[in-house]
Amino acid sequence: LLRNILPRLCMITRLKMEELIHDVHRPLDIDKIKKGWHTIPQEYDYWIPEEDIEGSVPADLNGTLLRNGPGLHEVYGKKLIHVIDGDGMIVALTFSQGRVHLRCKFVASRHRLEEQKQRKFLYRGQMGTHPSGALKDTMTFLSSAVNLQWPKHIYRNPSNTNVFYWGGKVLSCYETGLPYCLDPHTLNTLGPENLGGQLKLKTLAAHFRLDMKNNRLVCISVKPGSGKIQPSLEIYEFDSSWKLIRHQMHHIKGLNYAHDFLLLEDYYVFHMTPFVDTSLRSVLAIYLGWSSPGQQMRYYSHLPSRFIVIPRHKGAKFQNIMELDTDPFHIFHFSTSEQINDTISFSAVCLGPKFNMDFDSEIWLSNASVAPGQVWSFKLDLANQKCTTNGAIDRASVEFPTTHPYRHGKVGSRYSYLMASDRRNCNLPYRDVVKFDSKGKSRQVWYSHGCLGEPVFVPLHGFDSSQLGDEDEGYVIVQLYIPEKHVTEFAILDAKHVDRGPITCIKLKHHIPYGFHGTFTPEVFLSTTPIRAKL
């Protein structure tokens, strides 16, 4: 009797669980959500079985989703204070003729290899994870001060923030260090990449822009200043062979941080944040081990909040660098933008004066439950050197906006796809995808059945999509964590109809930690005789 009843009970339990999981309005357990950041048990390399794919993979979806993020939350028993200190785990989800292949591999950074060799946590993180503690740092500082020297702090480069393919290279980025070059066919780490010595500041920011009209990759490097040392901003434009076509170096007082930027026909736009202080007091707190660069990120009312407009070329009408004051907020990520004559219009996710980088309930990178990101709109009047804003123009708590990757700054661009919480009185966790129209004519939401990451837009016509087809003609791929089952799914949405939900759901039998940023390339790297990438 039991042999007959037990299988039926198990089946009923599974069906009830599936029914519960697909209830998009069910409350989620915070302790279970946290586990989405937990260490991935192993690296993976396999074809997704057809029975684990719900729906059909679109026949015209071919290429590779590359996604980066921390693959662990502790190092040899040392729990990270913040997951941003965790080593990068690259995910390559490849779509080829209706089949799907998954590959996950850690970036073999110098710091990771050394810690594997000694089997202990050795290198401090920018967010405060420390191998020894404040007392040792204080003693080291006092010893160095006797010799009139600053102590040398070596920070880990987890290479965990973004990953992209360009000109035969896959680069994994973390903005305070050099990128790492990976073999696109295997994700094996080839080594740190200085692009032939062209990265003078020995850093590469996480975000880049593509100018497909001129076939350019536009990147930046930033180093903060302190005291008599001015901050440095380096801007590069590379062609598809990594030849440096255009280069600028600037030292703009107060521009100590830039995670993202806007690229337009004639100008670059950056935000000077009032949330990064490089005064002697802040620097001493870091050197004494009392704080870390990330922990110091908070609102400093004496610092300016400004948009910095830099002419891109000699043909730009205004050749002087403009500094236009705006409201006090922090911007990690810009969204859509356009330049019409002397006016630049754009939107961005803004974080208000209460924002800091506390690891909120161990489920999100900043204190979004208190200081949520919201979409704001702006206009820069270059002729009169004036900035105006309408403030927040959408109700949701959001981050990680993505747009059409080949239409940055193109006149008429309007759509962004946002990782969001669009639920009343609930800023976290992010469970929804909002398709936002900066022209204000439409708004779509997919209320998911889990916790999700950055939605990546995939243009239908590949590189030709810069000119061909509608701006929202394509797909949105988003990584989804199911807390009750501790597994990850990848959902594919029709970008024109995000609110209709997934057309395909790729269900893994294991979890992949939440990610940071990702990109999609039309290239497929699963050839049987791969061409090996080189530094």
C-alpha positions as CSV (number, residue, x, y, z in Angstrom):
1,L,0.0,0.0,0.0
2,L,2.8,2.4,0.9
3,R,4.6,1.6,-2.3
4,N,1.5,2.8,-4.2
5,I,0.7,5.8,-2.1
6,L,4.2,7.4,-1.6
7,P,5.0,8.0,-5.3
8,R,1.6,9.7,-5.6
9,L,2.2,11.8,-2.5
10,C,5.6,12.8,-3.9
11,M,4.1,13.7,-7.3
12,I,1.4,15.8,-5.6
13,T,4.0,17.6,-3.5
14,R,6.1,18.4,-6.6
15,L,3.1,19.7,-8.4
16,K,2.1,21.9,-5.4
17,M,5.7,23.2,-5.3
18,E,5.7,24.0,-9.0
19,E,2.3,25.7,-8.6
20,L,3.7,27.7,-5.6
21,I,6.9,28.7,-7.4
22,H,4.9,30.1,-10.4
23,D,2.9,32.3,-8.2
24,V,4.5,35.6,-9.1
25,H,3.0,37.4,-6.0
26,R,4.1,34.8,-3.4
27,P,6.2,36.2,-0.5
28,L,9.9,35.2,-0.7
29,D,12.1,34.1,2.2
30,I,15.0,36.5,2.6
31,D,17.3,33.8,4.0
32,K,16.6,31.7,0.9
33,I,17.2,34.7,-1.4
34,K,20.6,35.2,0.2
35,K,21.7,31.8,-1.1
36,G,21.6,33.1,-4.6
37,W,25.0,34.7,-3.9
38,H,26.5,31.5,-2.4
39,T,29.6,29.9,-3.9
40,I,29.0,27.9,-7.1
41,P,30.0,24.3,-6.3
42,Q,31.9,23.7,-9.5
43,E,32.6,25.0,-13.0
44,Y,30.3,23.7,-15.7
45,D,30.5,22.8,-19.4
46,Y,27.6,21.0,-21.0
47,W,24.7,21.1,-23.5
48,I,21.4,21.8,-21.9
49,P,19.1,18.8,-22.3
50,E,16.0,19.4,-24.4
51,E,13.8,18.3,-21.6
52,D,15.1,21.2,-19.4
53,I,14.0,23.8,-22.0
54,E,10.4,24.9,-21.6
55,G,9.1,26.4,-24.8
56,S,11.2,26.6,-28.0
57,V,14.5,28.4,-28.5
58,P,13.8,31.0,-31.2
59,A,15.3,29.8,-34.5
60,D,16.8,33.3,-35.2
61,L,18.5,33.5,-31.8
62,N,22.2,32.6,-32.4
63,G,25.2,33.8,-30.5
64,T,26.6,34.0,-27.0
65,L,25.4,35.6,-23.8
66,L,28.5,36.5,-21.8
67,R,27.8,37.4,-18.1
68,N,30.1,38.2,-15.2
69,G,29.7,38.3,-11.5
70,P,31.2,36.9,-8.2
71,G,31.2,33.1,-8.1
72,L,31.8,32.8,-4.4
73,H,30.8,34.4,-1.1
74,E,33.7,33.1,1.0
75,V,37.4,32.2,0.4
76,Y,38.8,29.2,2.3
77,G,36.5,29.9,5.3
78,K,36.8,33.7,5.2
79,K,33.3,35.1,4.6
80,L,33.3,38.1,2.3
81,I,32.0,41.3,3.9
82,H,30.5,42.2,0.5
83,V,30.1,40.0,-2.6
84,I,31.8,42.6,-4.8
85,D,35.1,41.3,-3.3
86,G,34.3,37.8,-4.8
87,D,36.3,36.3,-7.7
88,G,34.7,36.7,-11.1
89,M,32.7,33.8,-12.6
90,I,32.1,34.0,-16.4
91,V,29.0,32.5,-17.8
92,A,28.8,31.8,-21.5
93,L,25.3,30.7,-22.6
94,T,25.5,29.9,-26.3
95,F,22.6,29.6,-28.7
96,S,23.2,27.6,-31.9
97,Q,20.5,26.3,-34.2
98,G,18.0,25.8,-31.5
99,R,20.4,24.2,-29.0
100,V,21.8,25.8,-25.9
101,H,25.2,25.3,-24.3
102,L,26.3,26.4,-20.9
103,R,29.9,27.1,-19.8
104,C,30.9,28.6,-16.4
105,K,34.5,29.3,-15.4
106,F,36.3,31.4,-12.8
107,V,38.6,34.1,-14.0
108,A,42.1,32.8,-13.0
109,S,43.4,36.1,-11.8
110,R,46.8,36.4,-10.2
111,H,45.2,36.9,-6.8
112,R,43.0,33.9,-7.1
113,L,45.8,31.6,-8.2
114,E,48.0,32.7,-5.3
115,E,45.2,32.1,-2.8
116,Q,44.5,28.7,-4.3
117,K,48.2,27.9,-3.9
118,Q,48.3,28.9,-0.2
119,R,44.7,27.9,0.5
120,K,43.8,31.1,2.4
121,F,42.4,34.6,1.9
122,L,45.4,36.9,1.2
123,Y,44.3,40.0,-0.6
124,R,42.0,42.7,0.7
125,G,38.9,43.8,-1.2
126,Q,37.7,47.2,-2.1
127,M,34.5,46.6,-0.1
128,G,36.2,45.9,3.2
129,T,37.0,42.2,3.3
130,H,40.4,42.1,5.1
131,P,42.9,39.3,5.6
132,S,44.4,40.6,8.8
133,G,42.5,43.5,10.4
134,A,42.7,47.2,11.4
135,L,45.3,46.8,14.1
136,K,47.9,45.4,11.7
137,D,47.2,48.1,9.2
138,T,47.5,50.8,11.9
139,M,50.9,49.4,13.0
140,T,52.1,49.2,9.3
141,F,51.0,52.8,8.8
142,L,52.9,54.1,11.8
143,S,56.0,52.2,10.8
144,S,55.8,53.7,7.3
145,A,55.1,57.1,8.6
146,V,58.4,57.0,10.5
147,N,60.1,56.7,7.1
148,L,57.8,59.4,5.6
149,Q,56.2,56.9,3.3
150,W,52.7,55.7,2.6
151,P,52.2,52.0,3.1
152,K,51.5,49.8,0.1
153,H,48.0,48.2,0.1
154,I,47.6,45.5,-2.5
155,Y,43.9,45.0,-3.4
156,R,42.5,42.0,-5.1
157,N,41.4,42.3,-8.8
158,P,38.4,39.9,-8.8
159,S,37.7,40.8,-12.5
160,N,34.0,40.3,-11.7
161,T,32.0,43.2,-13.1
162,N,31.6,43.0,-16.9
163,V,32.7,40.8,-19.8
164,F,32.5,41.5,-23.5
165,Y,33.8,40.3,-26.9
166,W,35.5,42.6,-29.4
167,G,38.1,42.1,-32.1
168,G,38.8,38.5,-31.3
169,K,39.2,39.0,-27.5
170,V,37.0,38.4,-24.6
171,L,37.8,40.9,-21.8
172,S,36.7,40.5,-18.2
173,C,36.7,43.8,-16.3
174,Y,37.0,45.3,-12.8
175,E,37.4,49.0,-12.9
176,T,40.4,49.4,-10.5
177,G,42.7,47.0,-12.3
178,L,43.6,45.7,-15.7
179,P,41.1,43.5,-17.6
180,Y,41.8,39.8,-18.1
181,C,41.8,38.3,-21.5
182,L,40.0,35.0,-21.9
183,D,39.9,32.5,-24.7
184,P,36.4,32.8,-26.2
185,H,36.2,29.1,-27.1
186,T,37.1,27.8,-23.6
187,L,36.9,30.8,-21.2
188,N,40.5,29.9,-20.1
189,T,42.3,32.9,-18.7
190,L,45.2,34.0,-20.8
191,G,46.4,36.7,-18.5
192,P,46.0,40.4,-17.7
193,E,45.6,42.5,-20.8
194,N,47.2,46.0,-21.3
195,L,46.3,46.2,-25.0
196,G,49.9,46.6,-26.1
197,G,50.7,49.2,-23.3
198,Q,47.9,51.5,-24.3
199,L,46.1,51.4,-20.9
200,K,48.4,53.9,-19.3
201,L,46.4,54.1,-16.1
202,K,46.5,50.2,-15.9
203,T,42.7,50.1,-15.4
204,L,39.7,49.6,-17.6
205,A,36.2,50.6,-16.4
206,A,33.4,48.1,-16.4
207,H,31.3,49.8,-19.0
208,F,32.0,50.6,-22.7
209,R,30.0,51.9,-25.6
210,L,29.9,50.8,-29.3
211,D,29.8,53.2,-32.2
212,M,28.7,50.9,-35.0
213,K,28.6,53.8,-37.5
214,N,32.3,54.1,-37.3
215,N,33.0,50.6,-36.1
216,R,34.5,51.7,-32.8
217,L,34.7,50.4,-29.2
218,V,34.8,53.3,-26.8
219,C,36.3,52.6,-23.3
220,I,37.5,54.6,-20.3
221,S,40.0,54.3,-17.5
222,V,39.8,56.3,-14.3
223,K,42.1,56.9,-11.3
224,P,41.1,59.1,-8.4
225,G,43.2,61.9,-7.2
226,S,44.1,63.0,-3.6
227,G,46.0,66.0,-2.3
228,K,48.2,67.5,-5.0
229,I,47.6,64.5,-7.3
230,Q,44.7,65.3,-9.7
231,P,42.3,62.6,-10.9
232,S,42.9,61.0,-14.3
233,L,40.4,60.1,-17.0
234,E,41.5,58.3,-20.1
235,I,39.2,57.8,-23.1
236,Y,40.0,55.4,-25.9
237,E,38.3,54.6,-29.2
238,F,39.5,51.3,-30.8
239,D,38.7,49.9,-34.2
240,S,37.8,46.2,-34.6
241,S,41.6,45.3,-34.8
242,W,42.3,47.1,-31.5
243,K,44.0,49.9,-33.3
244,L,43.7,53.1,-31.1
245,I,41.9,55.6,-33.4
246,R,41.2,58.3,-30.8
247,H,42.6,59.0,-27.4
248,Q,42.1,61.7,-24.7
249,M,43.6,62.1,-21.2
250,H,42.0,64.6,-18.8
251,H,42.6,65.7,-15.2
252,I,39.4,67.2,-14.0
253,K,39.3,68.2,-10.4
254,G,36.6,66.3,-8.5
255,L,36.1,63.6,-11.2
256,N,37.3,60.8,-9.0
257,Y,34.9,58.1,-10.1
258,A,33.2,57.0,-13.3
259,H,31.5,53.6,-13.7
260,D,29.6,54.4,-16.9
261,F,29.3,57.2,-19.4
262,L,27.3,58.4,-22.4
263,L,28.6,58.4,-26.0
264,L,27.1,60.8,-28.5
265,E,27.9,62.0,-32.0
266,D,30.0,64.9,-30.8
267,Y,30.4,64.5,-27.0
268,Y,31.1,62.2,-24.0
269,V,29.1,62.8,-20.9
270,F,30.2,61.8,-17.3
271,H,28.8,62.3,-13.9
272,M,30.9,63.9,-11.1
273,T,29.6,62.2,-8.0
274,P,29.4,63.8,-4.6
275,F,29.7,60.2,-3.1
276,V,33.4,59.8,-3.4
277,D,35.7,61.7,-1.1
278,T,39.4,61.6,-1.5
279,S,40.3,64.1,1.3
280,L,43.2,63.3,3.7
281,R,40.7,62.2,6.3
282,S,39.2,59.6,4.1
283,V,42.5,58.4,2.8
284,L,43.9,58.0,6.3
285,A,40.8,55.9,7.4
286,I,41.6,53.5,4.5
287,Y,45.3,53.3,5.2
288,L,44.7,52.8,8.9
289,G,42.4,49.9,8.1
290,W,39.4,51.5,9.7
291,S,37.5,51.6,6.4
292,S,37.7,50.7,2.7
293,P,37.1,52.6,-0.6
294,G,33.7,51.0,-1.0
295,Q,32.7,51.6,2.6
296,Q,33.6,55.2,2.2
297,M,31.1,55.7,-0.6
298,R,28.3,57.9,0.8
299,Y,27.0,61.4,0.4
300,Y,29.4,64.3,1.1
301,S,27.4,67.5,1.1
302,H,30.4,69.7,0.4
303,L,31.2,67.9,-2.9
304,P,29.6,69.0,-6.2
305,S,27.3,66.9,-8.3
306,R,27.9,67.8,-12.0
307,F,27.7,66.5,-15.5
308,I,31.0,66.7,-17.4
309,V,30.6,67.2,-21.1
310,I,33.8,66.5,-23.1
311,P,34.1,67.2,-26.9
312,R,34.7,64.0,-28.8
313,H,36.5,65.5,-31.8
314,K,37.6,68.8,-33.3
315,G,34.3,69.0,-35.3
316,A,32.2,69.4,-32.2
317,K,30.6,72.8,-32.0
318,F,31.7,73.4,-28.4
319,Q,35.4,72.6,-27.8
320,N,35.6,73.5,-24.1
321,I,34.9,71.0,-21.3
322,M,31.6,71.9,-19.6
323,E,30.7,71.3,-16.0
324,L,27.0,71.6,-15.4
325,D,25.6,71.5,-11.9
326,T,22.7,69.1,-11.0
327,D,21.0,67.6,-8.0
328,P,22.9,65.6,-5.4
329,F,22.7,62.0,-6.4
330,H,25.0,59.1,-7.5
331,I,24.8,57.5,-10.9
332,F,26.3,54.1,-11.6
333,H,24.4,53.6,-14.9
334,F,23.1,55.7,-17.8
335,S,20.3,54.6,-20.1
336,T,19.1,56.0,-23.4
337,S,20.4,59.3,-24.8
338,E,20.3,61.5,-27.9
339,Q,21.9,64.7,-29.2
340,I,19.8,67.1,-31.2
341,N,21.7,70.3,-32.2
342,D,22.9,71.9,-28.9
343,T,20.8,69.8,-26.6
344,I,21.6,66.4,-25.1
345,S,18.7,64.5,-23.6
346,F,19.1,61.3,-21.6
347,S,17.9,59.2,-18.7
348,A,19.9,57.5,-15.9
349,V,19.3,55.5,-12.7
350,C,19.8,57.9,-9.8
351,L,20.5,57.1,-6.2
352,G,19.6,59.8,-3.6
353,P,21.5,61.3,-0.7
354,K,20.8,58.3,1.6
355,F,22.6,55.9,-0.7
356,N,25.6,53.9,0.5
357,M,27.2,50.6,-0.4
358,D,26.0,48.5,2.6
359,F,25.3,44.9,1.5
360,D,21.5,45.2,2.1
361,S,20.2,42.2,4.0
362,E,22.9,40.3,2.0
363,I,20.6,40.3,-1.0
364,W,21.7,43.5,-2.8
365,L,24.9,45.5,-3.4
366,S,23.7,48.8,-1.9
367,N,21.0,49.9,0.6
368,A,18.3,49.9,-2.0
369,S,15.6,49.2,0.6
370,V,16.3,52.7,1.9
371,A,17.7,54.4,-1.1
372,P,16.3,52.8,-4.3
373,G,17.5,53.7,-7.7
374,Q,15.0,55.5,-9.9
375,V,14.9,56.6,-13.5
376,W,15.5,60.3,-13.9
377,S,15.4,62.3,-17.2
378,F,17.8,65.2,-18.0
379,K,18.4,67.8,-20.7
380,L,21.8,69.5,-21.1
381,D,21.6,72.9,-22.9
382,L,25.1,73.3,-24.2
383,A,24.6,76.7,-25.7
384,N,23.6,78.1,-22.3
385,Q,25.6,75.6,-20.2
386,K,22.5,74.6,-18.2
387,C,21.2,71.3,-16.9
388,T,17.5,70.7,-16.2
389,T,15.7,67.6,-14.9
390,N,12.2,66.3,-14.4
391,G,13.3,64.2,-11.5
392,A,12.1,60.6,-11.2
393,I,9.9,59.6,-14.2
394,D,9.1,56.0,-13.2
395,R,7.8,54.5,-10.0
396,A,9.8,51.3,-9.8
397,S,12.9,50.6,-7.7
398,V,15.5,49.8,-10.4
399,E,19.1,49.2,-11.4
400,F,21.2,47.8,-14.3
401,P,19.4,49.4,-17.2
402,T,20.3,48.0,-20.6
403,T,19.6,49.4,-24.0
404,H,20.1,48.5,-27.7
405,P,23.9,48.0,-27.7
406,Y,24.4,49.3,-31.2
407,R,22.3,52.5,-30.9
408,H,23.9,54.4,-28.1
409,G,23.3,58.1,-28.6
410,K,21.3,57.6,-31.7
411,V,18.5,60.1,-32.3
412,G,15.1,58.6,-31.5
413,S,16.4,55.9,-29.1
414,R,13.9,55.4,-26.4
415,Y,13.7,51.9,-24.9
416,S,15.6,50.5,-21.8
417,Y,15.1,47.2,-20.0
418,L,15.5,47.5,-16.2
419,M,16.0,45.0,-13.4
420,A,13.2,46.2,-11.1
421,S,10.9,45.8,-8.2
422,D,7.6,47.1,-9.4
423,R,5.7,46.1,-6.3
424,R,4.0,48.5,-3.9
425,N,6.1,49.4,-0.8
426,C,8.8,46.9,-1.8
427,N,12.1,48.1,-3.1
428,L,13.9,44.7,-2.8
429,P,14.4,42.1,-4.0
430,Y,14.4,42.7,-7.8
431,R,11.8,40.3,-9.2
432,D,10.6,42.2,-12.4
433,V,11.7,43.4,-15.8
434,V,10.4,46.9,-16.7
435,K,10.6,47.9,-20.3
436,F,10.8,51.7,-20.1
437,D,10.0,54.1,-22.9
438,S,11.9,57.4,-22.3
439,K,9.4,59.1,-24.6
440,G,6.6,58.3,-22.1
441,K,4.3,56.5,-24.6
442,S,4.4,53.0,-23.2
443,R,5.5,50.8,-20.2
444,Q,5.6,47.1,-19.9
445,V,6.4,44.8,-16.9
446,W,7.1,41.2,-16.6
447,Y,6.4,40.0,-13.0
448,S,8.7,37.0,-12.7
449,H,8.5,34.0,-10.5
450,G,12.0,34.4,-8.9
451,C,14.8,36.9,-8.3
452,L,16.5,38.2,-11.4
453,G,19.6,40.0,-12.6
454,E,20.4,42.4,-15.4
455,P,18.2,42.0,-18.5
456,V,20.3,41.8,-21.6
457,F,18.8,43.0,-24.9
458,V,19.7,41.0,-28.0
459,P,19.1,42.7,-31.3
460,L,17.4,40.5,-33.9
461,H,19.6,41.5,-36.8
462,G,23.0,41.3,-35.0
463,F,25.5,44.0,-35.9
464,D,23.3,45.2,-38.7
465,S,20.7,46.2,-36.1
466,S,22.3,49.6,-35.7
467,Q,20.4,50.5,-38.9
468,L,18.1,47.6,-39.6
469,G,14.7,46.9,-37.9
470,D,12.9,48.5,-35.0
471,E,14.8,49.5,-31.9
472,D,13.0,46.9,-29.8
473,E,13.1,44.1,-32.4
474,G,14.9,41.3,-30.6
475,Y,15.0,39.4,-27.3
476,V,15.7,40.0,-23.7
477,I,17.6,37.3,-21.8
478,V,17.5,37.4,-18.0
479,Q,19.0,35.2,-15.4
480,L,16.5,34.1,-12.8
481,Y,17.1,32.5,-9.3
482,I,14.3,30.3,-7.7
483,P,14.9,30.6,-4.0
484,E,12.7,27.7,-2.9
485,K,14.7,25.3,-5.1
486,H,18.1,26.9,-5.1
487,V,18.3,26.7,-8.9
488,T,18.8,29.1,-11.8
489,E,16.8,29.6,-14.9
490,F,17.4,31.8,-18.0
491,A,14.3,33.4,-19.4
492,I,14.0,34.6,-23.0
493,L,11.4,37.4,-23.6
494,D,10.2,38.9,-26.8
495,A,11.5,42.5,-26.4
496,K,8.4,43.9,-28.1
497,H,6.1,42.2,-25.6
498,V,8.0,41.9,-22.4
499,D,4.8,41.8,-20.4
500,R,3.7,38.5,-22.0
501,G,6.4,36.7,-20.1
502,P,9.0,34.1,-21.3
503,I,8.8,32.5,-24.7
504,T,11.5,30.1,-23.5
505,C,12.7,29.1,-20.1
506,I,16.0,27.3,-19.7
507,K,15.9,25.4,-16.4
508,L,19.2,24.4,-14.8
509,K,19.5,21.7,-12.2
510,H,21.8,23.8,-10.1
511,H,22.3,27.5,-9.2
512,I,24.6,30.1,-10.7
513,P,25.3,33.0,-8.4
514,Y,23.6,36.3,-9.2
515,G,25.6,38.3,-11.7
516,F,26.5,41.9,-12.3
517,H,26.8,42.8,-16.0
518,G,26.5,40.9,-19.3
519,T,26.7,41.3,-23.0
520,F,25.6,39.4,-26.1
521,T,27.6,38.8,-29.2
522,P,26.3,37.2,-32.4
523,E,29.4,35.1,-32.5
524,V,29.3,31.3,-31.6
525,F,32.5,29.9,-30.1
526,L,31.8,26.2,-30.2
527,S,33.8,25.1,-33.2
528,T,35.5,21.7,-33.0
529,T,38.9,23.2,-34.1
530,P,39.0,26.6,-32.2
531,I,41.4,29.3,-33.1
532,R,43.2,30.1,-29.9
533,A,43.1,33.7,-28.8
534,K,46.4,35.5,-27.9
535,L,47.3,38.3,-25.7
